Amino acid sequence: MTRLEPLAPIQWRMSSFCGGSGAGNGGGCAEVGVLPDGRIAIRNSNHPEAGAVYFTRAEMAAWIQGVKAGEFDDLGT
């Protein structure tokens, strides 16, 4: 894994379904941000200091298609 530039300049965002204790996740969620080179970074909002995982736009598009198709529905229960 290649070390990248600091992530501070990234504009992080999370789903409107994340947040308070009513979300069933203790107030945490995954955050996403776009790097200057177009890759997408994902990190845990409860532990942003732990780092991020990086995906190309094609990789993220494939994952989103899988989510929409229900391929990961078993993970949310």
PyMOL Python script that loads the backbone (N, CA, C, O; Angstrom):
from pymol import cmd

cmd.read_pdbstr("""\
ATOM      1  N   MET A   1       0.849  -1.179   0.000  1.00  0.00           N
ATOM      2  CA  MET A   1       0.000   0.000   0.000  1.00  0.00           C
ATOM      3  C   MET A   1       0.891   1.237   0.000  1.00  0.00           C
ATOM      4  O   MET A   1       1.830   1.338   0.790  1.00  0.00           O
ATOM      5  N   THR A   2       0.598   2.148  -0.867  1.00  0.00           N
ATOM      6  CA  THR A   2       1.375   3.375  -0.992  1.00  0.00           C
ATOM      7  C   THR A   2       0.825   4.438  -0.049  1.00  0.00           C
ATOM      8  O   THR A   2      -0.385   4.642   0.042  1.00  0.00           O
ATOM      9  N   ARG A   3       1.720   5.099   0.638  1.00  0.00           N
ATOM     10  CA  ARG A   3       1.316   6.191   1.533  1.00  0.00           C
ATOM     11  C   ARG A   3       0.939   7.394   0.686  1.00  0.00           C
ATOM     12  O   ARG A   3       1.670   7.764  -0.232  1.00  0.00           O
ATOM     13  N   LEU A   4      -0.187   8.000   0.987  1.00  0.00           N
ATOM     14  CA  LEU A   4      -0.681   9.137   0.210  1.00  0.00           C
ATOM     15  C   LEU A   4      -0.520  10.440   0.974  1.00  0.00           C
ATOM     16  O   LEU A   4      -0.138  10.459   2.144  1.00  0.00           O
ATOM     17  N   GLU A   5      -0.817  11.513   0.287  1.00  0.00           N
ATOM     18  CA  GLU A   5      -0.800  12.830   0.901  1.00  0.00           C
ATOM     19  C   GLU A   5      -1.792  12.860   2.064  1.00  0.00           C
ATOM     20  O   GLU A   5      -2.724  12.056   2.086  1.00  0.00           O
ATOM     21  N   PRO A   6      -1.618  13.755   3.019  1.00  0.00           N
ATOM     22  CA  PRO A   6      -2.555  13.844   4.138  1.00  0.00           C
ATOM     23  C   PRO A   6      -3.990  14.017   3.637  1.00  0.00           C
ATOM     24  O   PRO A   6      -4.228  14.652   2.609  1.00  0.00           O
ATOM     25  N   LEU A   7      -4.930  13.448   4.372  1.00  0.00           N
ATOM     26  CA  LEU A   7      -6.324  13.472   3.940  1.00  0.00           C
ATOM     27  C   LEU A   7      -7.098  14.695   4.423  1.00  0.00           C
ATOM     28  O   LEU A   7      -8.280  14.828   4.107  1.00  0.00           O
ATOM     29  N   ALA A   8      -6.466  15.588   5.178  1.00  0.00           N
ATOM     30  CA  ALA A   8      -7.164  16.735   5.738  1.00  0.00           C
ATOM     31  C   ALA A   8      -7.919  17.564   4.701  1.00  0.00           C
ATOM     32  O   ALA A   8      -9.026  18.007   5.005  1.00  0.00           O
ATOM     33  N   PRO A   9      -7.388  17.806   3.480  1.00  0.00           N
ATOM     34  CA  PRO A   9      -8.107  18.654   2.539  1.00  0.00           C
ATOM     35  C   PRO A   9      -9.343  18.000   1.926  1.00  0.00           C
ATOM     36  O   PRO A   9     -10.115  18.669   1.239  1.00  0.00           O
ATOM     37  N   ILE A  10      -9.540  16.710   2.163  1.00  0.00           N
ATOM     38  CA  ILE A  10     -10.699  16.028   1.581  1.00  0.00           C
ATOM     39  C   ILE A  10     -11.978  16.496   2.262  1.00  0.00           C
ATOM     40  O   ILE A  10     -12.027  16.640   3.483  1.00  0.00           O
ATOM     41  N   GLN A  11     -13.002  16.731   1.468  1.00  0.00           N
ATOM     42  CA  GLN A  11     -14.322  17.062   1.989  1.00  0.00           C
ATOM     43  C   GLN A  11     -15.046  15.748   2.261  1.00  0.00           C
ATOM     44  O   GLN A  11     -15.544  15.110   1.333  1.00  0.00           O
ATOM     45  N   TRP A  12     -15.106  15.344   3.514  1.00  0.00           N
ATOM     46  CA  TRP A  12     -15.747  14.090   3.894  1.00  0.00           C
ATOM     47  C   TRP A  12     -17.249  14.280   4.000  1.00  0.00           C
ATOM     48  O   TRP A  12     -17.726  15.344   4.396  1.00  0.00           O
ATOM     49  N   ARG A  13     -17.994  13.235   3.642  1.00  0.00           N
ATOM     50  CA  ARG A  13     -19.452  13.282   3.793  1.00  0.00           C
ATOM     51  C   ARG A  13     -19.957  11.891   4.138  1.00  0.00           C
ATOM     52  O   ARG A  13     -19.292  10.888   3.879  1.00  0.00           O
ATOM     53  N   MET A  14     -21.157  11.849   4.732  1.00  0.00           N
ATOM     54  CA  MET A  14     -21.762  10.571   5.089  1.00  0.00           C
ATOM     55  C   MET A  14     -23.244  10.606   4.765  1.00  0.00           C
ATOM     56  O   MET A  14     -23.822  11.669   4.540  1.00  0.00           O
ATOM     57  N   SER A  15     -23.834   9.454   4.746  1.00  0.00           N
ATOM     58  CA  SER A  15     -25.244   9.318   4.417  1.00  0.00           C
ATOM     59  C   SER A  15     -26.124  10.018   5.441  1.00  0.00           C
ATOM     60  O   SER A  15     -25.768  10.118   6.615  1.00  0.00           O
ATOM     61  N   SER A  16     -27.255  10.494   4.995  1.00  0.00           N
ATOM     62  CA  SER A  16     -28.232  11.079   5.916  1.00  0.00           C
ATOM     63  C   SER A  16     -28.845  10.010   6.821  1.00  0.00           C
ATOM     64  O   SER A  16     -29.530  10.343   7.788  1.00  0.00           O
ATOM     65  N   PHE A  17     -28.609   8.733   6.521  1.00  0.00           N
ATOM     66  CA  PHE A  17     -29.105   7.641   7.349  1.00  0.00           C
ATOM     67  C   PHE A  17     -28.178   7.359   8.525  1.00  0.00           C
ATOM     68  O   PHE A  17     -28.513   6.547   9.388  1.00  0.00           O
ATOM     69  N   CYS A  18     -27.022   8.011   8.576  1.00  0.00           N
ATOM     70  CA  CYS A  18     -26.071   7.849   9.673  1.00  0.00           C
ATOM     71  C   CYS A  18     -26.407   8.827  10.781  1.00  0.00           C
ATOM     72  O   CYS A  18     -27.217   9.739  10.608  1.00  0.00           O
ATOM     73  N   GLY A  19     -25.781   8.623  11.899  1.00  0.00           N
ATOM     74  CA  GLY A  19     -25.930   9.600  12.954  1.00  0.00           C
ATOM     75  C   GLY A  19     -26.369   9.010  14.257  1.00  0.00           C
ATOM     76  O   GLY A  19     -26.031   7.872  14.584  1.00  0.00           O
ATOM     77  N   GLY A  20     -27.124   9.780  15.006  1.00  0.00           N
ATOM     78  CA  GLY A  20     -27.521   9.474  16.370  1.00  0.00           C
ATOM     79  C   GLY A  20     -27.800   8.028  16.697  1.00  0.00           C
ATOM     80  O   GLY A  20     -27.827   7.164  15.820  1.00  0.00           O
ATOM     81  N   SER A  21     -28.007   7.782  17.969  1.00  0.00           N
ATOM     82  CA  SER A  21     -28.188   6.424  18.464  1.00  0.00           C
ATOM     83  C   SER A  21     -29.389   5.732  17.846  1.00  0.00           C
ATOM     84  O   SER A  21     -29.455   4.503  17.856  1.00  0.00           O
ATOM     85  N   GLY A  22     -30.339   6.481  17.311  1.00  0.00           N
ATOM     86  CA  GLY A  22     -31.499   5.882  16.664  1.00  0.00           C
ATOM     87  C   GLY A  22     -31.149   5.145  15.397  1.00  0.00           C
ATOM     88  O   GLY A  22     -31.942   4.337  14.914  1.00  0.00           O
ATOM     89  N   ALA A  23     -29.974   5.404  14.845  1.00  0.00           N
ATOM     90  CA  ALA A  23     -29.562   4.740  13.613  1.00  0.00           C
ATOM     91  C   ALA A  23     -29.090   3.318  13.877  1.00  0.00           C
ATOM     92  O   ALA A  23     -28.843   2.567  12.933  1.00  0.00           O
ATOM     93  N   GLY A  24     -28.960   2.933  15.146  1.00  0.00           N
ATOM     94  CA  GLY A  24     -28.545   1.585  15.477  1.00  0.00           C
ATOM     95  C   GLY A  24     -27.062   1.334  15.289  1.00  0.00           C
ATOM     96  O   GLY A  24     -26.622   0.185  15.262  1.00  0.00           O
ATOM     97  N   ASN A  25     -26.284   2.405  15.159  1.00  0.00           N
ATOM     98  CA  ASN A  25     -24.855   2.224  14.929  1.00  0.00           C
ATOM     99  C   ASN A  25     -24.008   3.022  15.911  1.00  0.00           C
ATOM    100  O   ASN A  25     -22.817   3.231  15.676  1.00  0.00           O
ATOM    101  N   GLY A  26     -24.607   3.468  17.004  1.00  0.00           N
ATOM    102  CA  GLY A  26     -23.838   4.205  17.999  1.00  0.00           C
ATOM    103  C   GLY A  26     -23.371   5.572  17.533  1.00  0.00           C
ATOM    104  O   GLY A  26     -22.441   6.136  18.109  1.00  0.00           O
ATOM    105  N   GLY A  27     -24.002   6.113  16.497  1.00  0.00           N
ATOM    106  CA  GLY A  27     -23.636   7.429  16.005  1.00  0.00           C
ATOM    107  C   GLY A  27     -22.534   7.416  14.976  1.00  0.00           C
ATOM    108  O   GLY A  27     -22.110   8.480  14.527  1.00  0.00           O
ATOM    109  N   GLY A  28     -22.056   6.254  14.587  1.00  0.00           N
ATOM    110  CA  GLY A  28     -20.980   6.179  13.618  1.00  0.00           C
ATOM    111  C   GLY A  28     -21.469   5.749  12.251  1.00  0.00           C
ATOM    112  O   GLY A  28     -22.596   5.282  12.085  1.00  0.00           O
ATOM    113  N   CYS A  29     -20.610   5.917  11.301  1.00  0.00           N
ATOM    114  CA  CYS A  29     -20.955   5.546   9.937  1.00  0.00           C
ATOM    115  C   CYS A  29     -19.688   5.598   9.088  1.00  0.00           C
ATOM    116  O   CYS A  29     -18.633   6.037   9.546  1.00  0.00           O
ATOM    117  N   ALA A  30     -19.809   5.157   7.887  1.00  0.00           N
ATOM    118  CA  ALA A  30     -18.704   5.304   6.944  1.00  0.00           C
ATOM    119  C   ALA A  30     -18.802   6.682   6.305  1.00  0.00           C
ATOM    120  O   ALA A  30     -19.895   7.155   5.991  1.00  0.00           O
ATOM    121  N   GLU A  31     -17.661   7.315   6.116  1.00  0.00           N
ATOM    122  CA  GLU A  31     -17.590   8.600   5.433  1.00  0.00           C
ATOM    123  C   GLU A  31     -16.858   8.394   4.118  1.00  0.00           C
ATOM    124  O   GLU A  31     -15.955   7.563   4.025  1.00  0.00           O
ATOM    125  N   VAL A  32     -17.246   9.143   3.114  1.00  0.00           N
ATOM    126  CA  VAL A  32     -16.571   9.070   1.819  1.00  0.00           C
ATOM    127  C   VAL A  32     -16.052  10.444   1.435  1.00  0.00           C
ATOM    128  O   VAL A  32     -16.594  11.471   1.843  1.00  0.00           O
ATOM    129  N   GLY A  33     -14.994  10.438   0.644  1.00  0.00           N
ATOM    130  CA  GLY A  33     -14.422  11.675   0.130  1.00  0.00           C
ATOM    131  C   GLY A  33     -13.697  11.394  -1.166  1.00  0.00           C
ATOM    132  O   GLY A  33     -13.212  10.285  -1.389  1.00  0.00           O
ATOM    133  N   VAL A  34     -13.625  12.395  -2.017  1.00  0.00           N
ATOM    134  CA  VAL A  34     -12.952  12.251  -3.305  1.00  0.00           C
ATOM    135  C   VAL A  34     -11.557  12.864  -3.204  1.00  0.00           C
ATOM    136  O   VAL A  34     -11.400  14.012  -2.787  1.00  0.00           O
ATOM    137  N   LEU A  35     -10.544  12.082  -3.593  1.00  0.00           N
ATOM    138  CA  LEU A  35      -9.167  12.562  -3.601  1.00  0.00           C
ATOM    139  C   LEU A  35      -8.919  13.389  -4.856  1.00  0.00           C
ATOM    140  O   LEU A  35      -9.655  13.260  -5.834  1.00  0.00           O
ATOM    141  N   PRO A  36      -7.893  14.233  -4.841  1.00  0.00           N
ATOM    142  CA  PRO A  36      -7.597  15.069  -6.005  1.00  0.00           C
ATOM    143  C   PRO A  36      -7.401  14.281  -7.305  1.00  0.00           C
ATOM    144  O   PRO A  36      -7.671  14.794  -8.391  1.00  0.00           O
ATOM    145  N   ASP A  37      -6.927  13.021  -7.190  1.00  0.00           N
ATOM    146  CA  ASP A  37      -6.713  12.219  -8.402  1.00  0.00           C
ATOM    147  C   ASP A  37      -7.965  11.467  -8.851  1.00  0.00           C
ATOM    148  O   ASP A  37      -7.903  10.686  -9.800  1.00  0.00           O
ATOM    149  N   GLY A  38      -9.101  11.689  -8.184  1.00  0.00           N
ATOM    150  CA  GLY A  38     -10.358  11.081  -8.576  1.00  0.00           C
ATOM    151  C   GLY A  38     -10.728   9.822  -7.823  1.00  0.00           C
ATOM    152  O   GLY A  38     -11.874   9.378  -7.894  1.00  0.00           O
ATOM    153  N   ARG A  39      -9.774   9.230  -7.095  1.00  0.00           N
ATOM    154  CA  ARG A  39     -10.120   8.048  -6.308  1.00  0.00           C
ATOM    155  C   ARG A  39     -11.057   8.424  -5.176  1.00  0.00           C
ATOM    156  O   ARG A  39     -11.161   9.589  -4.792  1.00  0.00           O
ATOM    157  N   ILE A  40     -11.737   7.419  -4.652  1.00  0.00           N
ATOM    158  CA  ILE A  40     -12.693   7.627  -3.568  1.00  0.00           C
ATOM    159  C   ILE A  40     -12.130   6.982  -2.309  1.00  0.00           C
ATOM    160  O   ILE A  40     -11.714   5.823  -2.327  1.00  0.00           O
ATOM    161  N   ALA A  41     -12.120   7.737  -1.223  1.00  0.00           N
ATOM    162  CA  ALA A  41     -11.632   7.249   0.069  1.00  0.00           C
ATOM    163  C   ALA A  41     -12.838   6.989   0.962  1.00  0.00           C
ATOM    164  O   ALA A  41     -13.821   7.730   0.933  1.00  0.00           O
ATOM    165  N   ILE A  42     -12.748   5.924   1.755  1.00  0.00           N
ATOM    166  CA  ILE A  42     -13.793   5.590   2.720  1.00  0.00           C
ATOM    167  C   ILE A  42     -13.120   5.383   4.067  1.00  0.00           C
ATOM    168  O   ILE A  42     -12.083   4.726   4.155  1.00  0.00           O
ATOM    169  N   ARG A  43     -13.715   5.950   5.124  1.00  0.00           N
ATOM    170  CA  ARG A  43     -13.173   5.774   6.475  1.00  0.00           C
ATOM    171  C   ARG A  43     -14.312   5.629   7.474  1.00  0.00           C
ATOM    172  O   ARG A  43     -15.462   5.948   7.169  1.00  0.00           O
ATOM    173  N   ASN A  44     -13.988   5.150   8.654  1.00  0.00           N
ATOM    174  CA  ASN A  44     -14.938   4.993   9.749  1.00  0.00           C
ATOM    175  C   ASN A  44     -15.047   6.338  10.463  1.00  0.00           C
ATOM    176  O   ASN A  44     -14.042   6.875  10.929  1.00  0.00           O
ATOM    177  N   SER A  45     -16.250   6.881  10.551  1.00  0.00           N
ATOM    178  CA  SER A  45     -16.408   8.197  11.174  1.00  0.00           C
ATOM    179  C   SER A  45     -16.104   8.179  12.662  1.00  0.00           C
ATOM    180  O   SER A  45     -15.770   9.217  13.232  1.00  0.00           O
ATOM    181  N   ASN A  46     -16.212   7.011  13.308  1.00  0.00           N
ATOM    182  CA  ASN A  46     -15.876   6.921  14.734  1.00  0.00           C
ATOM    183  C   ASN A  46     -14.373   6.885  14.969  1.00  0.00           C
ATOM    184  O   ASN A  46     -13.907   7.210  16.060  1.00  0.00           O
ATOM    185  N   HIS A  47     -13.610   6.490  13.948  1.00  0.00           N
ATOM    186  CA  HIS A  47     -12.157   6.360  14.086  1.00  0.00           C
ATOM    187  C   HIS A  47     -11.449   6.890  12.842  1.00  0.00           C
ATOM    188  O   HIS A  47     -10.742   6.132  12.177  1.00  0.00           O
ATOM    189  N   PRO A  48     -11.618   8.162  12.512  1.00  0.00           N
ATOM    190  CA  PRO A  48     -11.003   8.698  11.294  1.00  0.00           C
ATOM    191  C   PRO A  48      -9.480   8.632  11.312  1.00  0.00           C
ATOM    192  O   PRO A  48      -8.847   8.607  10.257  1.00  0.00           O
ATOM    193  N   GLU A  49      -8.891   8.603  12.497  1.00  0.00           N
ATOM    194  CA  GLU A  49      -7.434   8.535  12.603  1.00  0.00           C
ATOM    195  C   GLU A  49      -6.883   7.171  12.181  1.00  0.00           C
ATOM    196  O   GLU A  49      -5.678   7.026  11.977  1.00  0.00           O
ATOM    197  N   ALA A  50      -7.754   6.182  12.050  1.00  0.00           N
ATOM    198  CA  ALA A  50      -7.325   4.827  11.677  1.00  0.00           C
ATOM    199  C   ALA A  50      -6.979   4.721  10.199  1.00  0.00           C
ATOM    200  O   ALA A  50      -6.434   3.706   9.765  1.00  0.00           O
ATOM    201  N   GLY A  51      -7.284   5.736   9.431  1.00  0.00           N
ATOM    202  CA  GLY A  51      -6.954   5.721   8.014  1.00  0.00           C
ATOM    203  C   GLY A  51      -8.173   5.460   7.148  1.00  0.00           C
ATOM    204  O   GLY A  51      -9.306   5.430   7.629  1.00  0.00           O
ATOM    205  N   ALA A  52      -7.919   5.276   5.881  1.00  0.00           N
ATOM    206  CA  ALA A  52      -8.991   5.109   4.907  1.00  0.00           C
ATOM    207  C   ALA A  52      -8.624   4.010   3.924  1.00  0.00           C
ATOM    208  O   ALA A  52      -7.468   3.601   3.820  1.00  0.00           O
ATOM    209  N   VAL A  53      -9.637   3.545   3.209  1.00  0.00           N
ATOM    210  CA  VAL A  53      -9.462   2.587   2.124  1.00  0.00           C
ATOM    211  C   VAL A  53      -9.769   3.346   0.839  1.00  0.00           C
ATOM    212  O   VAL A  53     -10.683   4.169   0.809  1.00  0.00           O
ATOM    213  N   TYR A  54      -9.010   3.074  -0.224  1.00  0.00           N
ATOM    214  CA  TYR A  54      -9.116   3.846  -1.466  1.00  0.00           C
ATOM    215  C   TYR A  54      -9.614   2.975  -2.608  1.00  0.00           C
ATOM    216  O   TYR A  54      -9.184   1.833  -2.767  1.00  0.00           O
ATOM    217  N   PHE A  55     -10.525   3.526  -3.398  1.00  0.00           N
ATOM    218  CA  PHE A  55     -11.109   2.823  -4.537  1.00  0.00           C
ATOM    219  C   PHE A  55     -11.070   3.712  -5.777  1.00  0.00           C
ATOM    220  O   PHE A  55     -11.169   4.936  -5.681  1.00  0.00           O
ATOM    221  N   THR A  56     -10.925   3.082  -6.938  1.00  0.00           N
ATOM    222  CA  THR A  56     -11.093   3.836  -8.179  1.00  0.00           C
ATOM    223  C   THR A  56     -12.587   4.074  -8.371  1.00  0.00           C
ATOM    224  O   THR A  56     -13.412   3.441  -7.712  1.00  0.00           O
ATOM    225  N   ARG A  57     -12.924   4.975  -9.259  1.00  0.00           N
ATOM    226  CA  ARG A  57     -14.350   5.213  -9.531  1.00  0.00           C
ATOM    227  C   ARG A  57     -15.010   3.966 -10.107  1.00  0.00           C
ATOM    228  O   ARG A  57     -16.173   3.696  -9.809  1.00  0.00           O
ATOM    229  N   ALA A  58     -14.283   3.192 -10.935  1.00  0.00           N
ATOM    230  CA  ALA A  58     -14.847   1.955 -11.500  1.00  0.00           C
ATOM    231  C   ALA A  58     -15.121   0.931 -10.402  1.00  0.00           C
ATOM    232  O   ALA A  58     -16.150   0.255 -10.425  1.00  0.00           O
ATOM    233  N   GLU A  59     -14.208   0.815  -9.446  1.00  0.00           N
ATOM    234  CA  GLU A  59     -14.414  -0.110  -8.331  1.00  0.00           C
ATOM    235  C   GLU A  59     -15.621   0.304  -7.501  1.00  0.00           C
ATOM    236  O   GLU A  59     -16.436  -0.535  -7.117  1.00  0.00           O
ATOM    237  N   MET A  60     -15.733   1.591  -7.227  1.00  0.00           N
ATOM    238  CA  MET A  60     -16.866   2.079  -6.439  1.00  0.00           C
ATOM    239  C   MET A  60     -18.180   1.890  -7.198  1.00  0.00           C
ATOM    240  O   MET A  60     -19.191   1.516  -6.602  1.00  0.00           O
ATOM    241  N   ALA A  61     -18.172   2.146  -8.503  1.00  0.00           N
ATOM    242  CA  ALA A  61     -19.388   1.967  -9.309  1.00  0.00           C
ATOM    243  C   ALA A  61     -19.845   0.510  -9.274  1.00  0.00           C
ATOM    244  O   ALA A  61     -21.042   0.239  -9.176  1.00  0.00           O
ATOM    245  N   ALA A  62     -18.896  -0.433  -9.353  1.00  0.00           N
ATOM    246  CA  ALA A  62     -19.243  -1.850  -9.310  1.00  0.00           C
ATOM    247  C   ALA A  62     -19.848  -2.212  -7.954  1.00  0.00           C
ATOM    248  O   ALA A  62     -20.818  -2.966  -7.887  1.00  0.00           O
ATOM    249  N   TRP A  63     -19.278  -1.676  -6.880  1.00  0.00           N
ATOM    250  CA  TRP A  63     -19.800  -1.960  -5.545  1.00  0.00           C
ATOM    251  C   TRP A  63     -21.208  -1.379  -5.377  1.00  0.00           C
ATOM    252  O   TRP A  63     -22.098  -2.044  -4.847  1.00  0.00           O
ATOM    253  N   ILE A  64     -21.402  -0.151  -5.825  1.00  0.00           N
ATOM    254  CA  ILE A  64     -22.723   0.477  -5.716  1.00  0.00           C
ATOM    255  C   ILE A  64     -23.754  -0.318  -6.504  1.00  0.00           C
ATOM    256  O   ILE A  64     -24.880  -0.489  -6.038  1.00  0.00           O
ATOM    257  N   GLN A  65     -23.397  -0.804  -7.683  1.00  0.00           N
ATOM    258  CA  GLN A  65     -24.317  -1.643  -8.463  1.00  0.00           C
ATOM    259  C   GLN A  65     -24.687  -2.895  -7.676  1.00  0.00           C
ATOM    260  O   GLN A  65     -25.847  -3.307  -7.673  1.00  0.00           O
ATOM    261  N   GLY A  66     -23.717  -3.492  -7.018  1.00  0.00           N
ATOM    262  CA  GLY A  66     -23.992  -4.666  -6.202  1.00  0.00           C
ATOM    263  C   GLY A  66     -24.926  -4.365  -5.047  1.00  0.00           C
ATOM    264  O   GLY A  66     -25.810  -5.161  -4.732  1.00  0.00           O
ATOM    265  N   VAL A  67     -24.729  -3.205  -4.409  1.00  0.00           N
ATOM    266  CA  VAL A  67     -25.613  -2.796  -3.314  1.00  0.00           C
ATOM    267  C   VAL A  67     -27.037  -2.609  -3.835  1.00  0.00           C
ATOM    268  O   VAL A  67     -27.994  -3.102  -3.236  1.00  0.00           O
ATOM    269  N   LYS A  68     -27.170  -1.905  -4.937  1.00  0.00           N
ATOM    270  CA  LYS A  68     -28.497  -1.671  -5.514  1.00  0.00           C
ATOM    271  C   LYS A  68     -29.179  -2.965  -5.932  1.00  0.00           C
ATOM    272  O   LYS A  68     -30.405  -3.065  -5.893  1.00  0.00           O
ATOM    273  N   ALA A  69     -28.383  -3.961  -6.336  1.00  0.00           N
ATOM    274  CA  ALA A  69     -28.931  -5.249  -6.769  1.00  0.00           C
ATOM    275  C   ALA A  69     -29.245  -6.168  -5.586  1.00  0.00           C
ATOM    276  O   ALA A  69     -29.767  -7.267  -5.773  1.00  0.00           O
ATOM    277  N   GLY A  70     -28.927  -5.720  -4.373  1.00  0.00           N
ATOM    278  CA  GLY A  70     -29.232  -6.510  -3.185  1.00  0.00           C
ATOM    279  C   GLY A  70     -28.183  -7.544  -2.826  1.00  0.00           C
ATOM    280  O   GLY A  70     -28.430  -8.387  -1.963  1.00  0.00           O
ATOM    281  N   GLU A  71     -27.019  -7.506  -3.461  1.00  0.00           N
ATOM    282  CA  GLU A  71     -25.979  -8.505  -3.220  1.00  0.00           C
ATOM    283  C   GLU A  71     -25.424  -8.491  -1.798  1.00  0.00           C
ATOM    284  O   GLU A  71     -24.833  -9.477  -1.357  1.00  0.00           O
ATOM    285  N   PHE A  72     -25.607  -7.388  -1.077  1.00  0.00           N
ATOM    286  CA  PHE A  72     -25.051  -7.275   0.265  1.00  0.00           C
ATOM    287  C   PHE A  72     -26.127  -7.081   1.327  1.00  0.00           C
ATOM    288  O   PHE A  72     -25.824  -6.666   2.446  1.00  0.00           O
ATOM    289  N   ASP A  73     -27.363  -7.373   0.993  1.00  0.00           N
ATOM    290  CA  ASP A  73     -28.465  -7.178   1.938  1.00  0.00           C
ATOM    291  C   ASP A  73     -28.266  -7.962   3.234  1.00  0.00           C
ATOM    292  O   ASP A  73     -28.716  -7.517   4.290  1.00  0.00           O
ATOM    293  N   ASP A  74     -27.608  -9.109   3.180  1.00  0.00           N
ATOM    294  CA  ASP A  74     -27.401  -9.910   4.369  1.00  0.00           C
ATOM    295  C   ASP A  74     -26.471  -9.236   5.376  1.00  0.00           C
ATOM    296  O   ASP A  74     -26.452  -9.621   6.545  1.00  0.00           O
ATOM    297  N   LEU A  75     -25.705  -8.244   4.946  1.00  0.00           N
ATOM    298  CA  LEU A  75     -24.769  -7.559   5.841  1.00  0.00           C
ATOM    299  C   LEU A  75     -25.454  -6.523   6.717  1.00  0.00           C
ATOM    300  O   LEU A  75     -24.905  -6.131   7.747  1.00  0.00           O
ATOM    301  N   GLY A  76     -26.630  -6.074   6.335  1.00  0.00           N
ATOM    302  CA  GLY A  76     -27.316  -5.027   7.082  1.00  0.00           C
ATOM    303  C   GLY A  76     -28.279  -5.549   8.127  1.00  0.00           C
ATOM    304  O   GLY A  76     -28.991  -4.767   8.758  1.00  0.00           O
ATOM    305  N   THR A  77     -28.313  -6.837   8.318  1.00  0.00           N
ATOM    306  CA  THR A  77     -29.273  -7.382   9.296  1.00  0.00           C
ATOM    307  C   THR A  77     -28.590  -7.955  10.497  1.00  0.00           C
ATOM    308  O   THR A  77     -29.254  -8.450  11.407  1.00  0.00           O
TER     309      THR A  77
END
""", "prot")
cmd.dss("prot")
cmd.show_as("cartoon", "prot")
cmd.util.cbc("prot")
cmd.orient("prot")
